Amino acid sequence: MKKEYDLKKLTKRPNPVKADKEAAKTPISIRIDGGELAEIRTEAERMGIPYQTLISSILHRYVSGELIDRSAPELKKIFKGVS
């Protein structure tokens, strides 16, 4: 690795970057309860992954239907009696 790089030699890409906009990560700002964030960070550390990756994974699983909200009115009937 060089100690210094000559950045004047850099050139712009000739064409726009080809990326699927749906696949691109979008930065967002969200407010999360401090206690819940601490638990997410602890779990992420236990799993050996960054906490933002864990949050993204949880959201992806919820949106894809892999995670469900047991308190949803239509699901209360299904889960009645199930602990």
Stockholm file with secondary structure:
# STOCKHOLM 1.0

chainA/1-83         MKKEYDLKKLTKRPNPVKADKEAAKTPISIRIDGGELAEIRTEAERMGIPYQTLISSILHRYVSGELIDRSAPELKKIFKGVS
#=GR chainA/1-83 SS CCSCCCGGGCCCCSSCCCCCTTTSCCCCCCCCCHHHHHHHHHHHHHHTSCHHHHHHHHHHHHHTTSSCCTTSHHHHHHHTTCC
#=GC SS_cons        CCSCCCGGGCCCCSSCCCCCTTTSCCCCCCCCCHHHHHHHHHHHHHHTSCHHHHHHHHHHHHHTTSSCCTTSHHHHHHHTTCC
//
